[in-house]
Structure formats: C-alpha cells, structure tokens
Amino acid sequence: MRKISKGIEPQSLTRFKRSDKTLRYRDLPPEESRSIRSSCLSEQYGLCAYCCQLISIDDAHNEHIEAQDRAPNRTLDFSNIVASCQLTHQCGHGRGTRPLPLTPLMAECETELKFYLSGLVTGHTQRAQASIEVLNLGHTEESNKGLVGKRKALVDALMYREGVFPDELQFEDKDFLSLLLEDLKTPADGQCLQPFSPVLVNVIRHFLIQP
C-alpha cells in the first residue's frame, strides 16, 4: 500500500449532497460515480489503493474504506472512498464488507507491511497481517498466485529499467538506493506512478535501515 492523502471532494458531489440530505451512495447517477472515481485516481496517481497495480477509470470501482453497510452515514463521504482494481478475488471486491484494521489512509500502511522481491508480502503487526489477508494481497503464493507473480515481474522490470539486477539490489550503495527511492516516489509527468512502484519503495526502505 501507499499512503493516500484525501483532498477536497468534487464540487458536483457537494451539490448532489446538498440537494437532499437523505441521499446515499446508491442514489448517485453514473456520471457522478465516475467523477468521484476520477478524483480518487488523481489522488492515487493511477494505482489501486490496495495492491498498487495500474488502474483506469473504466477498469476500477469506487471502494468504501468503511463499508457502506457498516457506516451508512458515510456512503457519500469522499474521505471514505478510494479507487480499487476490479479483480474479484482481491482488494475491494475480494474484501467485501469485512473491516480493515490498517488502511491506505494511514501512514503506517507504508511501514507495517513488508514486501519481498519474491512478490510476497507479510505484516509487521497483527493489524497489518489481518488487512493483508482480508484484501488477499499475497501473504502466500497459494493465496493469490496471480498477484504475487505479477508483482514480482513488474518490480523486476522496474529494477532492470534502472540498470539494477534484482539479486544485487541489497548490495547497492545506499546513496544510490536513496536516489532510486525518490525517483520511484515521483509520478511520471506529475500524473501516474509506475505500477507496483510503492512495493519497490518498501523493499528499498527495508534495505536502507539494515546496519
């Protein structure tokens, strides 16, 4: 995950809510739902809020961090909505309405999860491990072989693009790793991050704190 900083809700959503205080998310017209998703995608630099793969407005859905059935008064709260990928067995669709103890709206999501170059992920804390399993983010290869394999392949591609062999990353100079980390955190043309780049950022951070 990557920490998402929520911004101001779309003006059209503000007008929609003001028109009738009893309205809920289910009452949204399709164009307004799309506008919300567009704003979320901008905040997320084109990546799924949970797995960090590349998504688009037509290949994503609006996901409520606090599920609609658990928080009916927050269904139109923009600060509670992110964009998630459409895969049925992971992230928003895979989670259903189960609660998330650690979310991408918390800064700790970048430190309590630990990614590996193998494509696997584990949690440093109980809440991190719980969220990984609820979202099916690949704590074992058997749990989500497709995501684990895709994550490894694209993270490897990011390293090759920088002239780094995956097996040699941990032996690179720390100054170089710091520069690489900052490059990975910078959106291309200010709009999109590379798919799974927050995963490689996480791996590099763990290498940098090693003695």
DOBA-699830 format. One record per residue (C-alpha): x, y, z; residue number from 1. Coordinates in Angstrom, 3 decimals. Layout:
N
<atom><east>X</east><north>Y</north><up>Z</up><resi>NUM</resi></atom>
...
% end
This chain:
211
<atom><east>0.000</east><north>0.000</north><up>0.000</up><resi>1</resi></atom>
<atom><east>0.873</east><north>3.634</north><up>-0.360</up><resi>2</resi></atom>
<atom><east>-0.459</east><north>6.368</north><up>1.940</up><resi>3</resi></atom>
<atom><east>-3.291</east><north>8.238</north><up>0.205</up><resi>4</resi></atom>
<atom><east>-3.875</east><north>11.871</north><up>1.103</up><resi>5</resi></atom>
<atom><east>-7.528</east><north>12.637</north><up>0.503</up><resi>6</resi></atom>
<atom><east>-8.341</east><north>16.050</north><up>-0.928</up><resi>7</resi></atom>
<atom><east>-11.450</east><north>18.140</north><up>-1.397</up><resi>8</resi></atom>
<atom><east>-14.464</east><north>16.320</north><up>-2.789</up><resi>9</resi></atom>
<atom><east>-15.632</east><north>17.095</north><up>-6.343</up><resi>10</resi></atom>
<atom><east>-17.911</east><north>20.133</north><up>-6.455</up><resi>11</resi></atom>
<atom><east>-20.590</east><north>18.116</north><up>-8.214</up><resi>12</resi></atom>
<atom><east>-20.673</east><north>15.697</north><up>-5.263</up><resi>13</resi></atom>
<atom><east>-21.069</east><north>18.620</north><up>-2.869</up><resi>14</resi></atom>
<atom><east>-24.027</east><north>19.914</north><up>-4.883</up><resi>15</resi></atom>
<atom><east>-25.553</east><north>16.442</north><up>-5.053</up><resi>16</resi></atom>
<atom><east>-25.431</east><north>16.023</north><up>-1.271</up><resi>17</resi></atom>
<atom><east>-26.872</east><north>19.475</north><up>-0.661</up><resi>18</resi></atom>
<atom><east>-29.851</east><north>18.742</north><up>-2.898</up><resi>19</resi></atom>
<atom><east>-31.227</east><north>16.167</north><up>-0.451</up><resi>20</resi></atom>
<atom><east>-29.761</east><north>15.248</north><up>2.941</up><resi>21</resi></atom>
<atom><east>-31.276</east><north>11.752</north><up>2.783</up><resi>22</resi></atom>
<atom><east>-29.353</east><north>10.698</north><up>-0.326</up><resi>23</resi></atom>
<atom><east>-26.948</east><north>7.764</north><up>-0.153</up><resi>24</resi></atom>
<atom><east>-24.290</east><north>6.355</north><up>-2.464</up><resi>25</resi></atom>
<atom><east>-26.822</east><north>4.055</north><up>-4.148</up><resi>26</resi></atom>
<atom><east>-28.664</east><north>7.182</north><up>-5.351</up><resi>27</resi></atom>
<atom><east>-25.674</east><north>8.521</north><up>-7.288</up><resi>28</resi></atom>
<atom><east>-26.117</east><north>8.849</north><up>-11.058</up><resi>29</resi></atom>
<atom><east>-23.418</east><north>7.041</north><up>-13.081</up><resi>30</resi></atom>
<atom><east>-21.700</east><north>10.254</north><up>-14.161</up><resi>31</resi></atom>
<atom><east>-21.264</east><north>11.352</north><up>-10.548</up><resi>32</resi></atom>
<atom><east>-19.845</east><north>7.991</north><up>-9.533</up><resi>33</resi></atom>
<atom><east>-17.387</east><north>8.326</north><up>-12.404</up><resi>34</resi></atom>
<atom><east>-16.417</east><north>11.836</north><up>-11.271</up><resi>35</resi></atom>
<atom><east>-15.625</east><north>10.525</north><up>-7.786</up><resi>36</resi></atom>
<atom><east>-13.502</east><north>7.744</north><up>-9.252</up><resi>37</resi></atom>
<atom><east>-11.623</east><north>10.221</north><up>-11.439</up><resi>38</resi></atom>
<atom><east>-10.749</east><north>12.334</north><up>-8.399</up><resi>39</resi></atom>
<atom><east>-9.631</east><north>9.247</north><up>-6.474</up><resi>40</resi></atom>
<atom><east>-7.427</east><north>8.119</north><up>-9.353</up><resi>41</resi></atom>
<atom><east>-5.709</east><north>11.509</north><up>-9.377</up><resi>42</resi></atom>
<atom><east>-5.015</east><north>11.263</north><up>-5.638</up><resi>43</resi></atom>
<atom><east>-3.688</east><north>7.730</north><up>-6.084</up><resi>44</resi></atom>
<atom><east>-1.562</east><north>8.577</north><up>-9.135</up><resi>45</resi></atom>
<atom><east>-3.294</east><north>5.886</north><up>-11.177</up><resi>46</resi></atom>
<atom><east>-2.705</east><north>2.973</north><up>-8.784</up><resi>47</resi></atom>
<atom><east>-5.133</east><north>0.691</north><up>-6.965</up><resi>48</resi></atom>
<atom><east>-5.486</east><north>1.829</north><up>-3.357</up><resi>49</resi></atom>
<atom><east>-4.638</east><north>-1.638</north><up>-2.077</up><resi>50</resi></atom>
<atom><east>-2.448</east><north>-3.697</north><up>-4.427</up><resi>51</resi></atom>
<atom><east>-0.850</east><north>-0.740</north><up>-6.296</up><resi>52</resi></atom>
<atom><east>-1.315</east><north>-2.134</north><up>-9.789</up><resi>53</resi></atom>
<atom><east>-2.163</east><north>0.323</north><up>-12.561</up><resi>54</resi></atom>
<atom><east>-5.889</east><north>1.001</north><up>-12.973</up><resi>55</resi></atom>
<atom><east>-8.029</east><north>3.270</north><up>-15.122</up><resi>56</resi></atom>
<atom><east>-11.390</east><north>4.959</north><up>-14.702</up><resi>57</resi></atom>
<atom><east>-13.048</east><north>2.213</north><up>-16.756</up><resi>58</resi></atom>
<atom><east>-11.201</east><north>-0.622</north><up>-15.010</up><resi>59</resi></atom>
<atom><east>-11.771</east><north>0.271</north><up>-11.357</up><resi>60</resi></atom>
<atom><east>-14.568</east><north>0.794</north><up>-8.859</up><resi>61</resi></atom>
<atom><east>-15.317</east><north>3.171</north><up>-6.014</up><resi>62</resi></atom>
<atom><east>-14.425</east><north>1.422</north><up>-2.785</up><resi>63</resi></atom>
<atom><east>-15.587</east><north>2.454</north><up>0.680</up><resi>64</resi></atom>
<atom><east>-12.838</east><north>2.075</north><up>3.283</up><resi>65</resi></atom>
<atom><east>-15.503</east><north>1.839</north><up>5.966</up><resi>66</resi></atom>
<atom><east>-18.040</east><north>-0.438</north><up>4.303</up><resi>67</resi></atom>
<atom><east>-21.423</east><north>1.011</north><up>3.362</up><resi>68</resi></atom>
<atom><east>-23.432</east><north>-1.446</north><up>5.444</up><resi>69</resi></atom>
<atom><east>-21.285</east><north>-0.690</north><up>8.498</up><resi>70</resi></atom>
<atom><east>-21.311</east><north>3.094</north><up>8.082</up><resi>71</resi></atom>
<atom><east>-24.464</east><north>4.095</north><up>6.148</up><resi>72</resi></atom>
<atom><east>-23.951</east><north>7.760</north><up>7.021</up><resi>73</resi></atom>
<atom><east>-20.533</east><north>7.771</north><up>5.309</up><resi>74</resi></atom>
<atom><east>-21.515</east><north>6.376</north><up>1.918</up><resi>75</resi></atom>
<atom><east>-21.138</east><north>9.822</north><up>0.321</up><resi>76</resi></atom>
<atom><east>-18.150</east><north>10.860</north><up>2.423</up><resi>77</resi></atom>
<atom><east>-15.368</east><north>11.436</north><up>-0.110</up><resi>78</resi></atom>
<atom><east>-12.744</east><north>10.928</north><up>2.598</up><resi>79</resi></atom>
<atom><east>-14.042</east><north>7.357</north><up>2.914</up><resi>80</resi></atom>
<atom><east>-13.815</east><north>6.481</north><up>-0.799</up><resi>81</resi></atom>
<atom><east>-10.836</east><north>5.231</north><up>-2.818</up><resi>82</resi></atom>
<atom><east>-10.433</east><north>3.598</north><up>-6.233</up><resi>83</resi></atom>
<atom><east>-9.797</east><north>-0.155</north><up>-6.273</up><resi>84</resi></atom>
<atom><east>-8.989</east><north>-2.648</north><up>-9.016</up><resi>85</resi></atom>
<atom><east>-11.714</east><north>-4.874</north><up>-10.417</up><resi>86</resi></atom>
<atom><east>-10.254</east><north>-8.308</north><up>-9.657</up><resi>87</resi></atom>
<atom><east>-12.961</east><north>-10.351</north><up>-7.990</up><resi>88</resi></atom>
<atom><east>-10.786</east><north>-12.255</north><up>-5.507</up><resi>89</resi></atom>
<atom><east>-8.697</east><north>-9.425</north><up>-4.052</up><resi>90</resi></atom>
<atom><east>-8.733</east><north>-5.801</north><up>-2.888</up><resi>91</resi></atom>
<atom><east>-12.177</east><north>-4.154</north><up>-2.769</up><resi>92</resi></atom>
<atom><east>-14.202</east><north>-6.951</north><up>-4.363</up><resi>93</resi></atom>
<atom><east>-12.349</east><north>-9.685</north><up>-2.506</up><resi>94</resi></atom>
<atom><east>-12.739</east><north>-7.960</north><up>0.819</up><resi>95</resi></atom>
<atom><east>-16.496</east><north>-7.489</north><up>0.613</up><resi>96</resi></atom>
<atom><east>-17.615</east><north>-5.627</north><up>3.724</up><resi>97</resi></atom>
<atom><east>-15.103</east><north>-7.052</north><up>6.197</up><resi>98</resi></atom>
<atom><east>-13.429</east><north>-4.354</north><up>8.316</up><resi>99</resi></atom>
<atom><east>-9.875</east><north>-3.198</north><up>7.611</up><resi>100</resi></atom>
<atom><east>-7.764</east><north>-2.569</north><up>10.721</up><resi>101</resi></atom>
<atom><east>-4.993</east><north>-0.995</north><up>8.591</up><resi>102</resi></atom>
<atom><east>-5.954</east><north>1.139</north><up>5.596</up><resi>103</resi></atom>
<atom><east>-4.189</east><north>3.153</north><up>2.872</up><resi>104</resi></atom>
<atom><east>-5.408</east><north>6.312</north><up>4.604</up><resi>105</resi></atom>
<atom><east>-2.989</east><north>5.583</north><up>7.467</up><resi>106</resi></atom>
<atom><east>0.693</east><north>6.488</north><up>7.203</up><resi>107</resi></atom>
<atom><east>1.538</east><north>3.200</north><up>8.929</up><resi>108</resi></atom>
<atom><east>0.419</east><north>1.254</north><up>5.852</up><resi>109</resi></atom>
<atom><east>3.835</east><north>2.085</north><up>4.368</up><resi>110</resi></atom>
<atom><east>5.797</east><north>0.736</north><up>7.334</up><resi>111</resi></atom>
<atom><east>3.729</east><north>-2.099</north><up>8.817</up><resi>112</resi></atom>
<atom><east>3.689</east><north>-4.088</north><up>5.572</up><resi>113</resi></atom>
<atom><east>6.893</east><north>-5.710</north><up>4.352</up><resi>114</resi></atom>
<atom><east>7.244</east><north>-6.682</north><up>0.701</up><resi>115</resi></atom>
<atom><east>9.801</east><north>-9.082</north><up>-0.719</up><resi>116</resi></atom>
<atom><east>11.382</east><north>-9.302</north><up>-4.162</up><resi>117</resi></atom>
<atom><east>9.738</east><north>-12.726</north><up>-4.415</up><resi>118</resi></atom>
<atom><east>6.412</east><north>-10.918</north><up>-4.752</up><resi>119</resi></atom>
<atom><east>5.180</east><north>-11.954</north><up>-1.310</up><resi>120</resi></atom>
<atom><east>4.098</east><north>-9.621</north><up>1.472</up><resi>121</resi></atom>
<atom><east>3.875</east><north>-10.001</north><up>5.237</up><resi>122</resi></atom>
<atom><east>2.799</east><north>-7.808</north><up>8.129</up><resi>123</resi></atom>
<atom><east>4.960</east><north>-6.443</north><up>10.931</up><resi>124</resi></atom>
<atom><east>1.852</east><north>-6.090</north><up>13.100</up><resi>125</resi></atom>
<atom><east>-1.288</east><north>-8.082</north><up>13.754</up><resi>126</resi></atom>
<atom><east>-3.481</east><north>-5.458</north><up>12.088</up><resi>127</resi></atom>
<atom><east>-1.237</east><north>-5.378</north><up>9.022</up><resi>128</resi></atom>
<atom><east>-1.384</east><north>-9.155</north><up>8.669</up><resi>129</resi></atom>
<atom><east>-5.155</east><north>-9.084</north><up>9.103</up><resi>130</resi></atom>
<atom><east>-5.584</east><north>-6.477</north><up>6.361</up><resi>131</resi></atom>
<atom><east>-3.250</east><north>-8.385</north><up>4.021</up><resi>132</resi></atom>
<atom><east>-5.395</east><north>-11.494</north><up>4.410</up><resi>133</resi></atom>
<atom><east>-8.730</east><north>-9.661</north><up>4.137</up><resi>134</resi></atom>
<atom><east>-7.579</east><north>-7.986</north><up>0.907</up><resi>135</resi></atom>
<atom><east>-5.845</east><north>-11.174</north><up>-0.298</up><resi>136</resi></atom>
<atom><east>-2.626</east><north>-9.309</north><up>-1.113</up><resi>137</resi></atom>
<atom><east>-0.442</east><north>-12.402</north><up>-1.360</up><resi>138</resi></atom>
<atom><east>0.937</east><north>-13.454</north><up>2.027</up><resi>139</resi></atom>
<atom><east>1.492</east><north>-16.873</north><up>0.449</up><resi>140</resi></atom>
<atom><east>1.842</east><north>-17.834</north><up>-3.189</up><resi>141</resi></atom>
<atom><east>-1.102</east><north>-20.210</north><up>-2.839</up><resi>142</resi></atom>
<atom><east>-3.401</east><north>-17.447</north><up>-1.589</up><resi>143</resi></atom>
<atom><east>-3.007</east><north>-15.276</north><up>-4.701</up><resi>144</resi></atom>
<atom><east>-0.537</east><north>-16.723</north><up>-7.174</up><resi>145</resi></atom>
<atom><east>-1.572</east><north>-14.293</north><up>-9.919</up><resi>146</resi></atom>
<atom><east>-0.883</east><north>-11.146</north><up>-7.894</up><resi>147</resi></atom>
<atom><east>2.365</east><north>-12.477</north><up>-6.412</up><resi>148</resi></atom>
<atom><east>3.674</east><north>-13.363</north><up>-9.872</up><resi>149</resi></atom>
<atom><east>2.576</east><north>-10.091</north><up>-11.456</up><resi>150</resi></atom>
<atom><east>4.059</east><north>-8.071</north><up>-8.609</up><resi>151</resi></atom>
<atom><east>7.413</east><north>-9.839</north><up>-8.887</up><resi>152</resi></atom>
<atom><east>7.523</east><north>-9.461</north><up>-12.679</up><resi>153</resi></atom>
<atom><east>6.749</east><north>-5.737</north><up>-12.700</up><resi>154</resi></atom>
<atom><east>9.030</east><north>-4.943</north><up>-9.748</up><resi>155</resi></atom>
<atom><east>11.823</east><north>-6.809</north><up>-11.555</up><resi>156</resi></atom>
<atom><east>11.069</east><north>-4.719</north><up>-14.661</up><resi>157</resi></atom>
<atom><east>11.354</east><north>-1.515</north><up>-12.616</up><resi>158</resi></atom>
<atom><east>14.800</east><north>-2.563</north><up>-11.415</up><resi>159</resi></atom>
<atom><east>16.019</east><north>-3.602</north><up>-14.865</up><resi>160</resi></atom>
<atom><east>14.889</east><north>-0.214</north><up>-16.162</up><resi>161</resi></atom>
<atom><east>17.238</east><north>1.375</north><up>-13.630</up><resi>162</resi></atom>
<atom><east>20.086</east><north>-0.956</north><up>-14.603</up><resi>163</resi></atom>
<atom><east>19.826</east><north>-2.994</north><up>-11.409</up><resi>164</resi></atom>
<atom><east>19.699</east><north>-6.781</north><up>-11.209</up><resi>165</resi></atom>
<atom><east>17.167</east><north>-7.952</north><up>-8.587</up><resi>166</resi></atom>
<atom><east>19.683</east><north>-10.243</north><up>-6.866</up><resi>167</resi></atom>
<atom><east>22.100</east><north>-7.328</north><up>-6.468</up><resi>168</resi></atom>
<atom><east>19.706</east><north>-4.662</north><up>-5.150</up><resi>169</resi></atom>
<atom><east>20.537</east><north>-5.196</north><up>-1.474</up><resi>170</resi></atom>
<atom><east>24.257</east><north>-4.756</north><up>-2.195</up><resi>171</resi></atom>
<atom><east>23.894</east><north>-1.408</north><up>-3.970</up><resi>172</resi></atom>
<atom><east>25.364</east><north>1.763</north><up>-2.465</up><resi>173</resi></atom>
<atom><east>22.933</east><north>3.382</north><up>-0.020</up><resi>174</resi></atom>
<atom><east>23.224</east><north>6.758</north><up>-1.731</up><resi>175</resi></atom>
<atom><east>22.160</east><north>5.123</north><up>-4.989</up><resi>176</resi></atom>
<atom><east>19.270</east><north>3.367</north><up>-3.256</up><resi>177</resi></atom>
<atom><east>18.123</east><north>6.669</north><up>-1.749</up><resi>178</resi></atom>
<atom><east>18.120</east><north>8.317</north><up>-5.179</up><resi>179</resi></atom>
<atom><east>16.268</east><north>5.362</north><up>-6.681</up><resi>180</resi></atom>
<atom><east>13.694</east><north>5.521</north><up>-3.901</up><resi>181</resi></atom>
<atom><east>12.974</east><north>9.205</north><up>-4.564</up><resi>182</resi></atom>
<atom><east>12.711</east><north>8.549</north><up>-8.298</up><resi>183</resi></atom>
<atom><east>10.160</east><north>5.792</north><up>-7.715</up><resi>184</resi></atom>
<atom><east>8.090</east><north>8.090</north><up>-5.498</up><resi>185</resi></atom>
<atom><east>7.888</east><north>10.761</north><up>-8.218</up><resi>186</resi></atom>
<atom><east>4.927</east><north>10.437</north><up>-10.622</up><resi>187</resi></atom>
<atom><east>5.757</east><north>10.473</north><up>-14.329</up><resi>188</resi></atom>
<atom><east>4.727</east><north>13.871</north><up>-15.757</up><resi>189</resi></atom>
<atom><east>3.119</east><north>14.553</north><up>-12.389</up><resi>190</resi></atom>
<atom><east>0.214</east><north>12.211</north><up>-13.066</up><resi>191</resi></atom>
<atom><east>0.915</east><north>8.491</north><up>-12.681</up><resi>192</resi></atom>
<atom><east>3.283</east><north>6.337</north><up>-10.680</up><resi>193</resi></atom>
<atom><east>4.787</east><north>3.199</north><up>-12.157</up><resi>194</resi></atom>
<atom><east>2.678</east><north>0.106</north><up>-11.360</up><resi>195</resi></atom>
<atom><east>3.809</east><north>-1.517</north><up>-8.105</up><resi>196</resi></atom>
<atom><east>6.432</east><north>1.203</north><up>-7.555</up><resi>197</resi></atom>
<atom><east>5.328</east><north>1.592</north><up>-3.883</up><resi>198</resi></atom>
<atom><east>6.247</east><north>-2.087</north><up>-3.467</up><resi>199</resi></atom>
<atom><east>9.828</east><north>-1.489</north><up>-4.597</up><resi>200</resi></atom>
<atom><east>9.949</east><north>1.648</north><up>-2.434</up><resi>201</resi></atom>
<atom><east>9.005</east><north>-0.537</north><up>0.527</up><resi>202</resi></atom>
<atom><east>11.726</east><north>-3.089</north><up>-0.298</up><resi>203</resi></atom>
<atom><east>14.380</east><north>-0.375</north><up>-0.644</up><resi>204</resi></atom>
<atom><east>13.378</east><north>1.246</north><up>2.646</up><resi>205</resi></atom>
<atom><east>13.933</east><north>-2.042</north><up>4.435</up><resi>206</resi></atom>
<atom><east>17.372</east><north>-2.391</north><up>2.833</up><resi>207</resi></atom>
<atom><east>18.274</east><north>1.171</north><up>3.865</up><resi>208</resi></atom>
<atom><east>17.515</east><north>0.592</north><up>7.544</up><resi>209</resi></atom>
<atom><east>19.701</east><north>-2.508</north><up>7.681</up><resi>210</resi></atom>
<atom><east>23.003</east><north>-1.941</north><up>9.532</up><resi>211</resi></atom>
% end
